[in-house]
Amino acid sequence: MGARQLVRRFATWEVLPRLRARAEKPITVASRRGFSDQVKHATQFLGWLAERDLTLSDCGRADIDAWHVERNSHARARLCSFLL
């Protein structure tokens, strides 16, 4: 499965349901940004893997750790739900 399909599935099955649940009350700019950051960082992570000739199924703990070392805590936190 390609990166685009993976991100689309993640957004459809993980991000959008949580965003819809939050939509029962007004969505703040910060919460909308947080949800979009999850998709952005998932996309960046898959691009980072592709630059190293890796796919998500090839990715191991050492690869995830290497990505985390290069990022700030915000980026690391936003990637968690994608990795789970």
N, CA, C and O atoms as a GROMACS GRO file, in nm:
protein
  336
    1MET      N    1   0.084  -0.117   0.000
    1MET     CA    2   0.000   0.000   0.000
    1MET      C    3   0.089   0.124   0.000
    1MET      O    4   0.187   0.130   0.073
    2GLY      N    5   0.054   0.220  -0.082
    2GLY     CA    6   0.133   0.341  -0.094
    2GLY      C    7   0.110   0.438   0.023
    2GLY      O    8   0.015   0.425   0.100
    3ALA      N    9   0.200   0.532   0.032
    3ALA     CA   10   0.194   0.632   0.140
    3ALA      C   11   0.064   0.710   0.136
    3ALA      O   12   0.003   0.736   0.240
    4ARG      N   13   0.021   0.747   0.018
    4ARG     CA   14  -0.103   0.824   0.005
    4ARG      C   15  -0.221   0.746   0.060
    4ARG      O   16  -0.305   0.802   0.130
    5GLN      N   17  -0.228   0.618   0.029
    5GLN     CA   18  -0.337   0.534   0.079
    5GLN      C   19  -0.330   0.520   0.230
    5GLN      O   20  -0.433   0.525   0.298
    6LEU      N   21  -0.211   0.503   0.284
    6LEU     CA   22  -0.195   0.491   0.429
    6LEU      C   23  -0.242   0.617   0.502
    6LEU      O   24  -0.312   0.609   0.602
    7VAL      N   25  -0.202   0.732   0.450
    7VAL     CA   26  -0.242   0.858   0.514
    7VAL      C   27  -0.392   0.878   0.500
    7VAL      O   28  -0.458   0.923   0.594
    8ARG      N   29  -0.447   0.844   0.384
    8ARG     CA   30  -0.592   0.857   0.365
    8ARG      C   31  -0.669   0.768   0.462
    8ARG      O   32  -0.767   0.812   0.522
    9ARG      N   33  -0.624   0.645   0.479
    9ARG     CA   34  -0.691   0.555   0.575
    9ARG      C   35  -0.679   0.608   0.717
    9ARG      O   36  -0.775   0.604   0.794
   10PHE      N   37  -0.562   0.655   0.752
   10PHE     CA   38  -0.542   0.712   0.885
   10PHE      C   39  -0.636   0.829   0.908
   10PHE      O   40  -0.702   0.837   1.011
   11ALA      N   41  -0.642   0.920   0.812
   11ALA     CA   42  -0.729   1.036   0.826
   11ALA      C   43  -0.876   0.995   0.833
   11ALA      O   44  -0.952   1.050   0.913
   12THR      N   45  -0.915   0.899   0.752
   12THR     CA   46  -1.055   0.857   0.746
   12THR      C   47  -1.098   0.780   0.870
   12THR      O   48  -1.207   0.804   0.922
   13TRP      N   49  -1.014   0.691   0.917
   13TRP     CA   50  -1.055   0.601   1.026
   13TRP      C   51  -1.010   0.643   1.164
   13TRP      O   52  -1.064   0.595   1.264
   14GLU      N   53  -0.913   0.730   1.173
   14GLU     CA   54  -0.863   0.772   1.304
   14GLU      C   55  -0.888   0.920   1.333
   14GLU      O   56  -0.944   0.956   1.436
   15VAL      N   57  -0.847   1.006   1.241
   15VAL     CA   58  -0.853   1.150   1.267
   15VAL      C   59  -0.996   1.204   1.253
   15VAL      O   60  -1.045   1.272   1.343
   16LEU      N   61  -1.062   1.174   1.142
   16LEU     CA   62  -1.196   1.230   1.120
   16LEU      C   63  -1.298   1.189   1.226
   16LEU      O   64  -1.376   1.274   1.269
   17PRO      N   65  -1.302   1.064   1.270
   17PRO     CA   66  -1.399   1.030   1.375
   17PRO      C   67  -1.377   1.110   1.504
   17PRO      O   68  -1.474   1.152   1.569
   18ARG      N   69  -1.252   1.132   1.542
   18ARG     CA   70  -1.224   1.212   1.662
   18ARG      C   71  -1.262   1.358   1.640
   18ARG      O   72  -1.313   1.424   1.730
   19LEU      N   73  -1.236   1.408   1.521
   19LEU     CA   74  -1.273   1.546   1.488
   19LEU      C   75  -1.424   1.562   1.489
   19LEU      O   76  -1.476   1.662   1.540
   20ARG      N   77  -1.496   1.466   1.434
   20ARG     CA   78  -1.643   1.472   1.435
   20ARG      C   79  -1.698   1.466   1.577
   20ARG      O   80  -1.794   1.535   1.610
   21ALA      N   81  -1.637   1.384   1.659
   21ALA     CA   82  -1.682   1.376   1.799
   21ALA      C   83  -1.662   1.509   1.870
   21ALA      O   84  -1.744   1.549   1.952
   22ARG      N   85  -1.554   1.577   1.838
   22ARG     CA   86  -1.527   1.708   1.899
   22ARG      C   87  -1.618   1.816   1.842
   22ARG      O   88  -1.637   1.921   1.904
   23ALA      N   89  -1.676   1.791   1.724
   23ALA     CA   90  -1.757   1.893   1.656
   23ALA      C   91  -1.892   1.915   1.722
   23ALA      O   92  -1.966   2.004   1.682
   24GLU      N   93  -1.924   1.836   1.823
   24GLU     CA   94  -2.049   1.858   1.895
   24GLU      C   95  -2.048   1.993   1.965
   24GLU      O   96  -2.153   2.050   1.993
   25LYS      N   97  -1.930   2.042   1.993
   25LYS     CA   98  -1.913   2.178   2.045
   25LYS      C   99  -1.818   2.250   1.950
   25LYS      O  100  -1.752   2.185   1.869
   26PRO      N  101  -1.810   2.381   1.957
   26PRO     CA  102  -1.723   2.453   1.861
   26PRO      C  103  -1.578   2.402   1.864
   26PRO      O  104  -1.520   2.379   1.970
   27ILE      N  105  -1.525   2.385   1.746
   27ILE     CA  106  -1.386   2.339   1.732
   27ILE      C  107  -1.296   2.461   1.734
   27ILE      O  108  -1.314   2.556   1.657
   28THR      N  109  -1.200   2.457   1.821
   28THR     CA  110  -1.106   2.569   1.831
   28THR      C  111  -1.000   2.559   1.722
   28THR      O  112  -0.978   2.453   1.663
   29VAL      N  113  -0.935   2.669   1.698
   29VAL     CA  114  -0.825   2.671   1.601
   29VAL      C  115  -0.715   2.574   1.645
   29VAL      O  116  -0.657   2.504   1.562
   30ALA      N  117  -0.688   2.571   1.774
   30ALA     CA  118  -0.582   2.483   1.826
   30ALA      C  119  -0.616   2.336   1.805
   30ALA      O  120  -0.529   2.258   1.768
   31SER      N  121  -0.741   2.297   1.830
   31SER     CA  122  -0.777   2.156   1.812
   31SER      C  123  -0.777   2.118   1.664
   31SER      O  124  -0.735   2.008   1.629
   32ARG      N  125  -0.823   2.208   1.577
   32ARG     CA  126  -0.820   2.179   1.434
   32ARG      C  127  -0.677   2.164   1.387
   32ARG      O  128  -0.646   2.076   1.307
   33ARG      N  129  -0.591   2.252   1.436
   33ARG     CA  130  -0.450   2.245   1.400
   33ARG      C  131  -0.388   2.114   1.450
   33ARG      O  132  -0.306   2.052   1.381
   34GLY      N  133  -0.426   2.072   1.568
   34GLY     CA  134  -0.374   1.947   1.623
   34GLY      C  135  -0.410   1.827   1.538
   34GLY      O  136  -0.327   1.739   1.514
   35PHE      N  137  -0.536   1.823   1.491
   35PHE     CA  138  -0.578   1.712   1.406
   35PHE      C  139  -0.508   1.717   1.270
   35PHE      O  140  -0.465   1.613   1.219
   36SER      N  141  -0.495   1.836   1.213
   36SER     CA  142  -0.427   1.845   1.083
   36SER      C  143  -0.278   1.815   1.098
   36SER      O  144  -0.216   1.761   1.006
   37ASP      N  145  -0.220   1.850   1.212
   37ASP     CA  146  -0.079   1.819   1.236
   37ASP      C  147  -0.056   1.668   1.240
   37ASP      O  148   0.051   1.621   1.200
   38GLN      N  149  -0.152   1.592   1.288
   38GLN     CA  150  -0.138   1.447   1.290
   38GLN      C  151  -0.122   1.393   1.148
   38GLN      O  152  -0.036   1.308   1.122
   39VAL      N  153  -0.205   1.444   1.058
   39VAL     CA  154  -0.197   1.400   0.918
   39VAL      C  155  -0.066   1.450   0.856
   39VAL      O  156  -0.001   1.376   0.783
   40LYS      N  157  -0.029   1.573   0.884
   40LYS     CA  158   0.094   1.630   0.830
   40LYS      C  159   0.216   1.550   0.874
   40LYS      O  160   0.303   1.519   0.792
   41HIS      N  161   0.224   1.517   1.001
   41HIS     CA  162   0.341   1.445   1.050
   41HIS      C  163   0.342   1.299   1.005
   41HIS      O  164   0.449   1.241   0.986
   42ALA      N  165   0.226   1.239   0.987
   42ALA     CA  166   0.221   1.104   0.931
   42ALA      C  167   0.275   1.106   0.788
   42ALA      O  168   0.350   1.017   0.748
   43THR      N  169   0.236   1.208   0.712
   43THR     CA  170   0.284   1.222   0.575
   43THR      C  171   0.435   1.244   0.573
   43THR      O  172   0.506   1.184   0.493
   44GLN      N  173   0.483   1.330   0.661
   44GLN     CA  174   0.627   1.356   0.668
   44GLN      C  175   0.704   1.231   0.708
   44GLN      O  176   0.812   1.204   0.655
   45PHE      N  177   0.650   1.154   0.802
   45PHE     CA  178   0.717   1.033   0.846
   45PHE      C  179   0.728   0.933   0.731
   45PHE      O  180   0.833   0.873   0.710
   46LEU      N  181   0.620   0.915   0.657
   46LEU     CA  182   0.623   0.821   0.544
   46LEU      C  183   0.720   0.870   0.436
   46LEU      O  184   0.787   0.788   0.372
   47GLY      N  185   0.728   1.000   0.416
   47GLY     CA  186   0.826   1.055   0.321
   47GLY      C  187   0.968   1.031   0.369
   47GLY      O  188   1.056   0.999   0.290
   48TRP      N  189   0.988   1.048   0.499
   48TRP     CA  190   1.119   1.024   0.559
   48TRP      C  191   1.160   0.878   0.540
   48TRP      O  192   1.275   0.849   0.508
   49LEU      N  193   1.065   0.787   0.560
   49LEU     CA  194   1.094   0.645   0.536
   49LEU      C  195   1.129   0.619   0.390
   49LEU      O  196   1.224   0.546   0.360
   50ALA      N  197   1.053   0.680   0.299
   50ALA     CA  198   1.077   0.658   0.156
   50ALA      C  199   1.216   0.707   0.116
   50ALA      O  200   1.281   0.646   0.032
   51GLU      N  201   1.261   0.817   0.175
   51GLU     CA  202   1.396   0.868   0.146
   51GLU      C  203   1.503   0.767   0.186
   51GLU      O  204   1.614   0.769   0.133
   52ARG      N  205   1.470   0.681   0.278
   52ARG     CA  206   1.563   0.578   0.325
   52ARG      C  207   1.533   0.441   0.266
   52ARG      O  208   1.581   0.338   0.314
   53ASP      N  209   1.451   0.441   0.160
   53ASP     CA  210   1.411   0.318   0.091
   53ASP      C  211   1.344   0.218   0.186
   53ASP      O  212   1.367   0.098   0.176
   54LEU      N  213   1.262   0.270   0.277
   54LEU     CA  214   1.187   0.187   0.370
   54LEU      C  215   1.038   0.208   0.349
   54LEU      O  216   0.994   0.315   0.305
   55THR      N  217   0.961   0.106   0.381
   55THR     CA  218   0.815   0.119   0.386
   55THR      C  219   0.774   0.109   0.532
   55THR      O  220   0.857   0.078   0.618
   56LEU      N  221   0.649   0.135   0.559
   56LEU     CA  222   0.602   0.125   0.696
   56LEU      C  223   0.617  -0.017   0.750
   56LEU      O  224   0.650  -0.036   0.867
   57SER      N  225   0.595  -0.116   0.666
   57SER     CA  226   0.610  -0.255   0.711
   57SER      C  227   0.756  -0.292   0.736
   57SER      O  228   0.784  -0.385   0.812
   58ASP      N  229   0.850  -0.222   0.672
   58ASP     CA  230   0.993  -0.246   0.694
   58ASP      C  231   1.045  -0.171   0.816
   58ASP      O  232   1.152  -0.203   0.868
   59CYS      N  233   0.971  -0.074   0.861
   59CYS     CA  234   1.015   0.016   0.966
   59CYS      C  235   1.023  -0.056   1.101
   59CYS      O  236   0.932  -0.129   1.140
   60GLY      N  237   1.132  -0.036   1.169
   60GLY     CA  238   1.151  -0.095   1.301
   60GLY      C  239   1.166   0.012   1.408
   60GLY      O  240   1.162   0.131   1.378
   61ARG      N  241   1.182  -0.032   1.530
   61ARG     CA  242   1.196   0.060   1.643
   61ARG      C  243   1.313   0.156   1.625
   61ARG      O  244   1.303   0.274   1.659
   62ALA      N  245   1.423   0.106   1.572
   62ALA     CA  246   1.540   0.191   1.551
   62ALA      C  247   1.509   0.303   1.451
   62ALA      O  248   1.558   0.415   1.467
   63ASP      N  249   1.428   0.273   1.349
   63ASP     CA  250   1.390   0.376   1.251
   63ASP      C  251   1.302   0.482   1.315
   63ASP      O  252   1.321   0.601   1.292
   64ILE      N  253   1.207   0.438   1.394
   64ILE     CA  254   1.118   0.533   1.464
   64ILE      C  255   1.200   0.620   1.559
   64ILE      O  256   1.180   0.741   1.565
   65ASP      N  257   1.292   0.558   1.631
   65ASP     CA  258   1.378   0.635   1.722
   65ASP      C  259   1.462   0.738   1.645
   65ASP      O  260   1.478   0.850   1.692
   66ALA      N  261   1.514   0.699   1.530
   66ALA     CA  262   1.594   0.791   1.450
   66ALA      C  263   1.510   0.909   1.403
   66ALA      O  264   1.557   1.023   1.403
   67TRP      N  265   1.386   0.885   1.364
   67TRP     CA  266   1.296   0.994   1.323
   67TRP      C  267   1.268   1.087   1.441
   67TRP      O  268   1.270   1.209   1.428
   68HIS      N  269   1.243   1.025   1.557
   68HIS     CA  270   1.214   1.105   1.677
   68HIS      C  271   1.329   1.196   1.716
   68HIS      O  272   1.307   1.309   1.760
   69VAL      N  273   1.451   1.147   1.702
   69VAL     CA  274   1.569   1.226   1.740
   69VAL      C  275   1.577   1.355   1.657
   69VAL      O  276   1.624   1.458   1.705
   70GLU      N  277   1.531   1.348   1.533
   70GLU     CA  278   1.540   1.462   1.442
   70GLU      C  279   1.423   1.561   1.460
   70GLU      O  280   1.422   1.665   1.394
   71ARG      N  281   1.326   1.529   1.546
   71ARG     CA  282   1.206   1.611   1.557
   71ARG      C  283   1.190   1.668   1.698
   71ARG      O  284   1.254   1.622   1.793
   72ASN      N  285   1.104   1.769   1.710
   72ASN     CA  286   1.074   1.824   1.842
   72ASN      C  287   0.962   1.743   1.908
   72ASN      O  288   0.905   1.653   1.847
   73SER      N  289   0.932   1.775   2.032
   73SER     CA  290   0.833   1.697   2.108
   73SER      C  291   0.694   1.707   2.046
   73SER      O  292   0.616   1.611   2.053
   74HIS      N  293   0.660   1.821   1.987
   74HIS     CA  294   0.529   1.836   1.923
   74HIS      C  295   0.514   1.736   1.808
   74HIS      O  296   0.413   1.667   1.799
   75ALA      N  297   0.613   1.728   1.722
   75ALA     CA  298   0.609   1.636   1.608
   75ALA      C  299   0.603   1.492   1.656
   75ALA      O  300   0.529   1.411   1.600
   76ARG      N  301   0.679   1.459   1.759
   76ARG     CA  302   0.677   1.323   1.812
   76ARG      C  303   0.539   1.288   1.866
   76ARG      O  304   0.488   1.178   1.842
   77ALA      N  305   0.480   1.380   1.939
   77ALA     CA  306   0.347   1.355   1.997
   77ALA      C  307   0.241   1.339   1.889
   77ALA      O  308   0.153   1.254   1.901
   78ARG      N  309   0.248   1.418   1.783
   78ARG     CA  310   0.147   1.413   1.677
   78ARG      C  311   0.158   1.286   1.593
   78ARG      O  312   0.062   1.247   1.528
   79LEU      N  313   0.272   1.220   1.594
   79LEU     CA  314   0.289   1.098   1.517
   79LEU      C  315   0.238   0.975   1.592
   79LEU      O  316   0.211   0.872   1.530
   80CYS      N  317   0.224   0.984   1.722
   80CYS     CA  318   0.189   0.868   1.804
   80CYS      C  319   0.065   0.794   1.756
   80CYS      O  320   0.068   0.672   1.741
   81SER      N  321  -0.043   0.866   1.731
   81SER     CA  322  -0.167   0.798   1.693
   81SER      C  323  -0.151   0.727   1.559
   81SER      O  324  -0.212   0.622   1.538
   82PHE      N  325  -0.071   0.781   1.468
   82PHE     CA  326  -0.046   0.713   1.341
   82PHE      C  327   0.031   0.584   1.365
   82PHE      O  328  -0.002   0.480   1.306
   83LEU      N  329   0.132   0.588   1.449
   83LEU     CA  330   0.211   0.468   1.473
   83LEU      C  331   0.132   0.361   1.546
   83LEU      O  332   0.155   0.242   1.525
   84LEU      N  333   0.040   0.402   1.630
   84LEU     CA  334  -0.043   0.303   1.700
   84LEU      C  335  -0.138   0.236   1.604
   84LEU      O  336  -0.216   0.150   1.643
   0.00000   0.00000   0.00000
